[in-house]
Each structure stands twice: as structure tokens, then as C-alpha cells.
Amino acid sequence: MTPSPSAPGSRLASRLGMTERVFAGPRSRKLLRTIEEGLDLVEAALADELRVSDALADTTSRYLYEAGGKRIRPMLALLSAQLGEGTTQDVVEAAAALELTHLGSLYHDDVMDGADVRRGVPSAHAVWGNNVAILTGDLLFSRASQIMARYGERAIKLQADTFERLVLGQMHETVGPQSGDDPVDFYLQVLSDKTGSLIAASAQSGIVFSHGPAELEEPMALFGEKAGVAFQLLDDVIDLSADPDETGKVPGTDLRAGVPTMPYLLLGRMSDDASVALRARIDEGVARIADGADPGILDADLAALRDHPATADTLALAHEYSRAAIDALEPLPAGAVREALTRFAQAVADRSS
């Protein structure tokens, strides 16, 4: 199942679907080759770190890794590293550690969400059960920490702080907003913690581990966090897409499972009769699905939500976070790296939906 080698430039194209946008122009093409070469080193590091002497743990640890993945986090680490000493071994190992952290979180997320499929294959808990899936995630977290421990207290703190935010984000998503919490603001904080924090750490780590300018660490962290939220907001729009062949998802997968998304939350802020009625029908449908009804009972209502202003507002919010990410790049020197990061922030909020 290990991904096979591909032609230069094709790996990011398949992972991100937007290579031509992020790495446009002759200067960026040279940068693309540098990032691709770095990603090959990260893949080799991941393959090495995922070797476990125990046969079962070796199989389960490699399962989702071998199913593929976008490798957005290593790409951002490698990009920001070009502002320092470039693709050093330190950068490669830090990128691998953060990708392992992301990978471990997927095992846990699928258990908590009851997801049947991940990266086009049955989820780990569907194959081995919840306990093994959870323990595999724990094993990947420990491997990530072992890598960071090689680089001292600063690296350990970056890893620990990021992991803490990941856990808090998942915890808050699980329990939901409490009395007095604004659901939309609460949800944005969850996205910042669950997704933005790890992307922020990746973008920052490229500066830290390449010994880049210290004054660029905070801007890169802010860039990554805002871009991560934009990415997730676009996922909420894509979740309602009427074209599952293009997106790889059944329309409204999250909402049918009772997982609130931004269009649904913004719908709840609207007081006109049509919006209130649509929200009530969705709530009723989700409750019936939880009791065993056919998920198809929500098809018409989710199509209505897709065309509702709440979804357009979600798209606008994604663009707002994308612009905030770009604004964070202001202290960076002009050049190919800043241009690529800018196009990345634009692209994550403007993917096919």
C-alpha cells in the first residue's frame, strides 16, 4: 500500500489539487522542486519512524499513513524553512513529528466520530476495534514526542503546547458550547485549536528548526492558524456539495451524523420564518437518523441549506480568514516563499465545492 514514486511536481498536485496556483511562475517552479525533494525526505523519515517491532502495532501504525494524505503540514514547514537555512535534517524530522501528531489524531477522531472510512479505506477502528485504534493513536503521539525530544526543551514545548490545544479543541467539540457561549464563536475556537494549532506549529517549525529569523516565528504561527481555520470552513461548504464524485463525500455527511458545521450554526442566527423552519427540519431529521432512520430523509433539507445564504456567509468567512492569514505574512521578505504562502492561503479558501 506504500505510495509509489511519481513525477516531479505531481505529488503536491495529487495532494493539494492546487499546485499550479501555489507554485506559479518560473521562480516558484524552482521552489516547488525544493519542496518536493524535502517531502521525499519527510516520507522517508515517516516510513522509518513508523517501524515498530511488534507486528500488530507495526501494521496498525502504518495503516493510515499508507492510505495517503495531503502532507499539508510538512509542506508548510518546508516552505517556511526556506526563509532560514533551508531543508535541514532538523526541519525534516520536525515536519515528520508534526505529521505523526496529525496522523495520530485521525485514529482518535474516527473513533469519537464513529467514522467508517478514512482516506478511502475502512477506518482503523472498523478494522481492529476502538481500543486498538485509540492505542495506535497514542503510539503515534509518543513517536512524535520522541522525535522532538532529540531537539531539546524548545522542541518539546512546541510539541506539548500544540498537543494540548488539539486535545482541548476535541474536548470542547465533544461537550459543545455551554450556557453563555456563542455557538459560532465557540465553533471558531474549536477550529483554531483542532486544526489551526497544528498547522500553525508546522509553519512556525520551519523557522525554528532552520534557524530562521526569530521575528518571523509569530507571523508564521498566525498565518498557519488563520489558514487552518479557512481550510476547515471550506470543508463545511464542501460537506454540502451536490457532487460526491468530485468531493469524495456524501453531501451533508457531518450534519447527518449530528456534527454541527458553520452553515448550520449561521442558519441558527437567522430569525426569518424560512430559516427557522429549515433549522427545525434539520434538527428533526438528525434526531430521526440517530434513531435509525434512513439518512436520505435529509437530502432535500441539506440541498436547501446548500443554497441558503448561511452557506454563502460561511464561504465569505473562509475568505476573511484567508485574508487574515495573508496579512500575517507582511513581515516576510518579498520573494518566492511569500508568494507561495500567499497563494496557499488563497487556495485553501477557494477549493472546489
LOVEXMI-989102 format. One line per field, with one value per residue (C-alpha): residue number from 1; residue in three letters; chain; x, y, z. Coordinates in nm, 2 decimals. Layout:
<recs>
seq: [NUM, ...]
type: [ALA, ...]
mol: [A, ...]
east: [X, ...]
north: [Y, ...]
up: [Z, ...]
</recs>
This chain:
<recs>
seq: [1, 2, 3, 4, 5, 6, 7, 8, 9, 10, 11, 12, 13, 14, 15, 16, 17, 18, 19, 20, 21, 22, 23, 24, 25, 26, 27, 28, 29, 30, 31, 32, 33, 34, 35, 36, 37, 38, 39, 40, 41, 42, 43, 44, 45, 46, 47, 48, 49, 50, 51, 52, 53, 54, 55, 56, 57, 58, 59, 60, 61, 62, 63, 64, 65, 66, 67, 68, 69, 70, 71, 72, 73, 74, 75, 76, 77, 78, 79, 80, 81, 82, 83, 84, 85, 86, 87, 88, 89, 90, 91, 92, 93, 94, 95, 96, 97, 98, 99, 100, 101, 102, 103, 104, 105, 106, 107, 108, 109, 110, 111, 112, 113, 114, 115, 116, 117, 118, 119, 120, 121, 122, 123, 124, 125, 126, 127, 128, 129, 130, 131, 132, 133, 134, 135, 136, 137, 138, 139, 140, 141, 142, 143, 144, 145, 146, 147, 148, 149, 150, 151, 152, 153, 154, 155, 156, 157, 158, 159, 160, 161, 162, 163, 164, 165, 166, 167, 168, 169, 170, 171, 172, 173, 174, 175, 176, 177, 178, 179, 180, 181, 182, 183, 184, 185, 186, 187, 188, 189, 190, 191, 192, 193, 194, 195, 196, 197, 198, 199, 200, 201, 202, 203, 204, 205, 206, 207, 208, 209, 210, 211, 212, 213, 214, 215, 216, 217, 218, 219, 220, 221, 222, 223, 224, 225, 226, 227, 228, 229, 230, 231, 232, 233, 234, 235, 236, 237, 238, 239, 240, 241, 242, 243, 244, 245, 246, 247, 248, 249, 250, 251, 252, 253, 254, 255, 256, 257, 258, 259, 260, 261, 262, 263, 264, 265, 266, 267, 268, 269, 270, 271, 272, 273, 274, 275, 276, 277, 278, 279, 280, 281, 282, 283, 284, 285, 286, 287, 288, 289, 290, 291, 292, 293, 294, 295, 296, 297, 298, 299, 300, 301, 302, 303, 304, 305, 306, 307, 308, 309, 310, 311, 312, 313, 314, 315, 316, 317, 318, 319, 320, 321, 322, 323, 324, 325, 326, 327, 328, 329, 330, 331, 332, 333, 334, 335, 336, 337, 338, 339, 340, 341, 342, 343, 344, 345, 346, 347, 348, 349, 350, 351, 352, 353]
type: [MET, THR, PRO, SER, PRO, SER, ALA, PRO, GLY, SER, ARG, LEU, ALA, SER, ARG, LEU, GLY, MET, THR, GLU, ARG, VAL, PHE, ALA, GLY, PRO, ARG, SER, ARG, LYS, LEU, LEU, ARG, THR, ILE, GLU, GLU, GLY, LEU, ASP, LEU, VAL, GLU, ALA, ALA, LEU, ALA, ASP, GLU, LEU, ARG, VAL, SER, ASP, ALA, LEU, ALA, ASP, THR, THR, SER, ARG, TYR, LEU, TYR, GLU, ALA, GLY, GLY, LYS, ARG, ILE, ARG, PRO, MET, LEU, ALA, LEU, LEU, SER, ALA, GLN, LEU, GLY, GLU, GLY, THR, THR, GLN, ASP, VAL, VAL, GLU, ALA, ALA, ALA, ALA, LEU, GLU, LEU, THR, HIS, LEU, GLY, SER, LEU, TYR, HIS, ASP, ASP, VAL, MET, ASP, GLY, ALA, ASP, VAL, ARG, ARG, GLY, VAL, PRO, SER, ALA, HIS, ALA, VAL, TRP, GLY, ASN, ASN, VAL, ALA, ILE, LEU, THR, GLY, ASP, LEU, LEU, PHE, SER, ARG, ALA, SER, GLN, ILE, MET, ALA, ARG, TYR, GLY, GLU, ARG, ALA, ILE, LYS, LEU, GLN, ALA, ASP, THR, PHE, GLU, ARG, LEU, VAL, LEU, GLY, GLN, MET, HIS, GLU, THR, VAL, GLY, PRO, GLN, SER, GLY, ASP, ASP, PRO, VAL, ASP, PHE, TYR, LEU, GLN, VAL, LEU, SER, ASP, LYS, THR, GLY, SER, LEU, ILE, ALA, ALA, SER, ALA, GLN, SER, GLY, ILE, VAL, PHE, SER, HIS, GLY, PRO, ALA, GLU, LEU, GLU, GLU, PRO, MET, ALA, LEU, PHE, GLY, GLU, LYS, ALA, GLY, VAL, ALA, PHE, GLN, LEU, LEU, ASP, ASP, VAL, ILE, ASP, LEU, SER, ALA, ASP, PRO, ASP, GLU, THR, GLY, LYS, VAL, PRO, GLY, THR, ASP, LEU, ARG, ALA, GLY, VAL, PRO, THR, MET, PRO, TYR, LEU, LEU, LEU, GLY, ARG, MET, SER, ASP, ASP, ALA, SER, VAL, ALA, LEU, ARG, ALA, ARG, ILE, ASP, GLU, GLY, VAL, ALA, ARG, ILE, ALA, ASP, GLY, ALA, ASP, PRO, GLY, ILE, LEU, ASP, ALA, ASP, LEU, ALA, ALA, LEU, ARG, ASP, HIS, PRO, ALA, THR, ALA, ASP, THR, LEU, ALA, LEU, ALA, HIS, GLU, TYR, SER, ARG, ALA, ALA, ILE, ASP, ALA, LEU, GLU, PRO, LEU, PRO, ALA, GLY, ALA, VAL, ARG, GLU, ALA, LEU, THR, ARG, PHE, ALA, GLN, ALA, VAL, ALA, ASP, ARG, SER, SER]
mol: [A, A, A, A, A, A, A, A, A, A, A, A, A, A, A, A, A, A, A, A, A, A, A, A, A, A, A, A, A, A, A, A, A, A, A, A, A, A, A, A, A, A, A, A, A, A, A, A, A, A, A, A, A, A, A, A, A, A, A, A, A, A, A, A, A, A, A, A, A, A, A, A, A, A, A, A, A, A, A, A, A, A, A, A, A, A, A, A, A, A, A, A, A, A, A, A, A, A, A, A, A, A, A, A, A, A, A, A, A, A, A, A, A, A, A, A, A, A, A, A, A, A, A, A, A, A, A, A, A, A, A, A, A, A, A, A, A, A, A, A, A, A, A, A, A, A, A, A, A, A, A, A, A, A, A, A, A, A, A, A, A, A, A, A, A, A, A, A, A, A, A, A, A, A, A, A, A, A, A, A, A, A, A, A, A, A, A, A, A, A, A, A, A, A, A, A, A, A, A, A, A, A, A, A, A, A, A, A, A, A, A, A, A, A, A, A, A, A, A, A, A, A, A, A, A, A, A, A, A, A, A, A, A, A, A, A, A, A, A, A, A, A, A, A, A, A, A, A, A, A, A, A, A, A, A, A, A, A, A, A, A, A, A, A, A, A, A, A, A, A, A, A, A, A, A, A, A, A, A, A, A, A, A, A, A, A, A, A, A, A, A, A, A, A, A, A, A, A, A, A, A, A, A, A, A, A, A, A, A, A, A, A, A, A, A, A, A, A, A, A, A, A, A, A, A, A, A, A, A, A, A, A, A, A, A, A, A, A, A, A, A, A, A, A, A, A, A, A, A, A, A, A, A]
east: [0.00, 0.30, 0.26, 0.47, 0.71, 0.57, 0.69, 0.83, 0.55, 0.28, 0.29, 0.17, -0.07, -0.24, -0.23, -0.35, -0.51, -0.38, -0.01, -0.04, -0.18, 0.06, 0.37, 0.31, 0.58, 0.95, 1.08, 0.81, 0.88, 1.24, 1.09, 0.85, 1.14, 1.30, 0.97, 0.92, 1.27, 1.20, 0.88, 1.06, 1.29, 0.99, 0.82, 1.14, 1.16, 0.79, 0.84, 1.14, 0.97, 0.66, 0.86, 0.76, 0.90, 0.56, 0.38, 0.03, 0.15, 0.36, 0.06, -0.18, 0.06, 0.13, -0.23, -0.35, 0.00, 0.00, -0.35, -0.20, -0.27, -0.22, 0.10, 0.00, 0.18, 0.52, 0.48, 0.43, 0.73, 0.95, 0.82, 0.89, 1.23, 1.34, 1.34, 1.62, 1.88, 1.65, 1.57, 1.79, 1.76, 1.62, 1.34, 1.27, 1.24, 1.02, 0.79, 0.77, 0.69, 0.41, 0.27, 0.27, 0.08, -0.18, -0.19, -0.24, -0.53, -0.71, -0.72, -0.88, -1.11, -1.25, -1.33, -1.50, -1.70, -1.78, -1.64, -1.65, -1.40, -1.07, -0.86, -1.06, -1.01, -1.21, -1.12, -0.88, -1.15, -1.36, -1.08, -0.93, -1.19, -1.19, -0.93, -0.66, -0.73, -0.70, -0.38, -0.24, -0.31, -0.13, 0.17, 0.20, 0.18, 0.46, 0.68, 0.62, 0.73, 1.04, 1.15, 1.10, 1.29, 1.60, 1.60, 1.57, 1.33, 1.22, 1.10, 0.93, 0.74, 0.63, 0.50, 0.34, 0.17, 0.03, -0.09, -0.26, -0.46, -0.55, -0.69, -0.88, -1.03, -1.15, -1.28, -1.47, -1.62, -1.73, -1.91, -2.03, -2.09, -2.20, -2.45, -2.35, -2.12, -2.20, -2.21, -2.04, -1.75, -1.72, -1.70, -1.43, -1.23, -1.26, -1.14, -0.85, -0.75, -0.82, -0.69, -0.53, -0.29, -0.11, -0.09, 0.04, 0.31, 0.41, 0.45, 0.64, 0.86, 1.02, 1.16, 1.26, 1.43, 1.61, 1.74, 1.55, 1.48, 1.32, 1.09, 0.92, 0.81, 0.50, 0.38, 0.42, 0.23, -0.05, -0.05, -0.09, -0.37, -0.58, -0.52, -0.62, -0.95, -1.01, -0.94, -1.20, -1.46, -1.43, -1.47, -1.80, -1.91, -1.78, -1.96, -2.28, -2.17, -2.41, -2.12, -1.99, -1.79, -1.59, -1.56, -1.54, -1.81, -2.18, -2.34, -2.41, -2.20, -2.12, -2.47, -2.64, -2.42, -2.53, -2.20, -2.27, -2.10, -2.07, -2.36, -2.59, -2.47, -2.51, -2.86, -2.94, -2.86, -3.13, -3.48, -3.69, -3.96, -3.80, -3.46, -3.62, -3.83, -3.53, -3.33, -3.62, -3.65, -3.27, -3.28, -3.58, -3.41, -3.08, -3.28, -3.46, -3.14, -2.99, -3.28, -3.21, -3.40, -3.25, -3.00, -3.16, -3.45, -3.24, -3.15, -3.40, -3.33, -2.95, -2.99, -3.19, -2.91, -2.65, -2.83, -2.91, -2.74, -2.59, -2.36, -2.26, -2.18, -1.96, -1.77, -1.73, -1.60, -1.34, -1.22, -1.20, -0.97, -0.77, -0.71, -0.61, -0.35, -0.21, -0.20, 0.01, 0.28, 0.35, 0.68, 0.82, 1.07, 0.93, 1.01, 0.90, 0.83, 0.60, 0.43, 0.37, 0.23, 0.00, -0.13, -0.17, -0.39, -0.60, -0.63, -0.74, -1.04, -1.12, -1.11, -1.38, -1.71]
north: [0.00, 0.23, 0.52, 0.48, 0.74, 0.99, 1.25, 1.58, 1.82, 1.55, 1.47, 1.81, 1.82, 1.50, 1.60, 1.96, 1.98, 2.33, 2.31, 2.53, 2.81, 2.78, 2.73, 2.95, 3.11, 3.03, 3.14, 2.92, 2.62, 2.61, 2.64, 2.35, 2.12, 2.21, 2.13, 1.81, 1.69, 1.79, 1.59, 1.29, 1.32, 1.36, 1.05, 0.85, 0.98, 0.89, 0.54, 0.49, 0.63, 0.41, 0.09, -0.10, -0.43, -0.56, -0.70, -0.57, -0.22, -0.21, -0.29, -0.05, 0.24, 0.22, 0.18, 0.54, 0.66, 0.41, 0.52, 0.86, 1.21, 1.57, 1.64, 2.00, 2.04, 1.91, 2.13, 2.44, 2.35, 2.31, 2.63, 2.84, 2.68, 2.84, 3.16, 3.02, 2.76, 2.55, 2.18, 2.07, 1.73, 1.91, 2.06, 1.72, 1.54, 1.82, 1.80, 1.43, 1.46, 1.71, 1.49, 1.19, 1.40, 1.48, 1.11, 1.00, 1.25, 1.09, 0.75, 0.91, 1.14, 0.84, 0.65, 0.96, 1.04, 0.68, 0.73, 0.43, 0.55, 0.75, 0.83, 0.59, 0.28, 0.15, 0.34, 0.17, 0.11, -0.05, -0.30, -0.36, -0.21, 0.11, 0.00, -0.08, 0.23, 0.45, 0.28, 0.32, 0.70, 0.71, 0.52, 0.78, 1.06, 0.90, 0.86, 1.23, 1.33, 1.10, 1.29, 1.63, 1.52, 1.49, 1.87, 1.98, 2.17, 2.42, 2.15, 1.95, 2.26, 2.33, 1.98, 1.97, 2.31, 2.21, 1.87, 2.04, 2.26, 1.97, 1.78, 2.09, 2.15, 1.79, 1.81, 2.13, 2.00, 1.69, 1.86, 2.15, 2.52, 2.58, 2.83, 3.18, 3.07, 3.20, 2.88, 3.05, 3.19, 2.86, 2.67, 2.90, 2.85, 2.47, 2.50, 2.71, 2.45, 2.13, 2.23, 2.57, 2.49, 2.21, 2.40, 2.70, 2.48, 2.34, 2.68, 2.81, 2.50, 2.57, 2.89, 2.74, 2.43, 2.61, 2.87, 3.14, 3.49, 3.47, 3.77, 3.56, 3.28, 3.46, 3.58, 3.23, 3.08, 3.33, 3.26, 2.89, 2.92, 3.15, 2.94, 2.63, 2.78, 2.89, 2.53, 2.39, 2.64, 2.55, 2.19, 2.28, 2.42, 2.12, 1.90, 2.02, 1.98, 1.82, 1.63, 1.34, 1.21, 1.53, 1.58, 1.21, 1.28, 1.21, 1.56, 1.66, 1.38, 1.57, 1.72, 1.38, 1.25, 1.53, 1.72, 2.10, 2.29, 2.66, 2.68, 2.52, 2.74, 3.06, 2.94, 2.93, 3.30, 3.38, 3.47, 3.47, 3.21, 3.01, 2.98, 2.89, 2.62, 2.48, 2.46, 2.28, 2.02, 1.95, 1.90, 1.67, 1.47, 1.44, 1.30, 1.05, 0.94, 0.88, 0.66, 0.45, 0.63, 0.64, 0.93, 1.01, 1.18, 1.49, 1.52, 1.79, 2.00, 1.98, 2.08, 2.38, 2.46, 2.44, 2.72, 2.92, 3.25, 3.08, 2.87, 3.18, 3.35, 3.06, 3.09, 3.46, 3.39, 3.14, 3.42, 3.65, 3.41, 3.36, 3.73, 3.74, 3.47, 3.67, 3.98, 3.79, 3.75, 4.12, 4.09, 3.83, 3.94, 3.96, 3.66, 3.31, 3.18, 3.47, 3.44, 3.07, 3.11, 3.38, 3.17, 2.88, 3.09, 3.19, 2.84, 2.67, 2.91, 2.86, 2.49, 2.31, 2.29]
up: [0.00, 0.02, -0.23, -0.54, -0.67, -0.91, -1.15, -1.01, -0.93, -0.93, -0.56, -0.45, -0.73, -0.62, -0.25, -0.27, -0.61, -0.65, -0.73, -1.03, -0.81, -0.52, -0.72, -1.03, -1.23, -1.30, -0.96, -0.78, -1.00, -0.86, -0.52, -0.60, -0.68, -0.34, -0.16, -0.35, -0.26, 0.10, 0.10, -0.02, 0.28, 0.51, 0.36, 0.42, 0.78, 0.84, 0.70, 0.93, 1.24, 1.18, 1.21, 1.52, 1.64, 1.75, 1.44, 1.52, 1.62, 1.30, 1.09, 1.26, 1.28, 0.91, 0.81, 0.76, 0.66, 0.37, 0.27, 0.16, 0.28, 0.17, 0.38, 0.41, 0.74, 0.62, 0.31, 0.52, 0.74, 0.44, 0.28, 0.59, 0.63, 0.31, 0.50, 0.71, 0.64, 0.42, 0.43, 0.71, 0.88, 1.18, 0.97, 0.81, 1.14, 1.30, 1.00, 1.04, 1.41, 1.34, 1.07, 1.30, 1.55, 1.29, 1.19, 1.55, 1.59, 1.29, 1.47, 1.77, 1.57, 1.38, 1.70, 1.85, 1.54, 1.45, 1.10, 0.87, 0.61, 0.62, 0.32, 0.11, 0.33, 0.62, 0.94, 1.18, 1.44, 1.18, 1.12, 1.46, 1.70, 1.92, 2.17, 1.92, 1.72, 2.03, 2.14, 1.79, 1.80, 2.14, 1.99, 1.71, 1.96, 2.16, 1.85, 1.77, 2.12, 2.09, 1.77, 1.93, 2.24, 2.02, 1.98, 2.34, 2.56, 2.29, 2.06, 2.34, 2.45, 2.09, 2.06, 2.41, 2.37, 2.03, 2.15, 2.45, 2.21, 1.99, 2.30, 2.43, 2.08, 2.06, 2.42, 2.35, 2.03, 2.22, 2.50, 2.29, 2.38, 2.74, 2.87, 2.77, 2.49, 2.14, 1.92, 1.62, 1.83, 2.02, 1.69, 1.55, 1.86, 1.82, 1.46, 1.58, 1.84, 1.65, 1.31, 1.32, 1.61, 1.43, 1.10, 1.30, 1.46, 1.13, 0.97, 1.28, 1.30, 0.96, 1.10, 1.44, 1.30, 1.01, 1.25, 1.06, 1.18, 1.52, 1.44, 1.18, 1.41, 1.54, 1.20, 1.06, 1.35, 1.30, 0.93, 0.99, 1.24, 1.02, 0.71, 0.90, 1.01, 0.65, 0.53, 0.78, 0.69, 0.33, 0.43, 0.58, 0.25, 0.06, 0.30, 0.14, -0.21, -0.45, -0.63, -0.42, -0.72, -0.71, -0.33, -0.22, 0.04, 0.06, 0.08, 0.44, 0.59, 0.90, 0.96, 0.91, 1.19, 1.41, 1.39, 1.36, 1.08, 1.02, 0.77, 1.02, 1.30, 1.10, 1.00, 1.37, 1.39, 1.14, 1.25, 0.93, 0.92, 0.63, 0.81, 1.14, 0.97, 0.78, 1.10, 1.28, 0.99, 1.00, 1.38, 1.35, 1.07, 1.26, 1.56, 1.34, 1.18, 1.53, 1.60, 1.29, 1.01, 0.65, 0.63, 0.29, 0.48, 0.50, 0.13, 0.04, 0.35, 0.31, -0.05, 0.07, 0.32, 0.05, -0.14, 0.17, 0.25, 0.56, 0.33, 0.13, 0.46, 0.55, 0.23, 0.29, 0.64, 0.50, 0.27, 0.57, 0.75, 0.43, 0.41, 0.77, 0.70, 0.41, 0.63, 0.88, 0.61, 0.59, 0.79, 0.55, 0.28, -0.07, -0.28, -0.39, -0.04, 0.05, -0.29, -0.25, 0.11, -0.01, -0.29, -0.05, 0.18, -0.11, -0.24, 0.08, 0.09, -0.27, -0.34, -0.55, -0.37]
</recs>
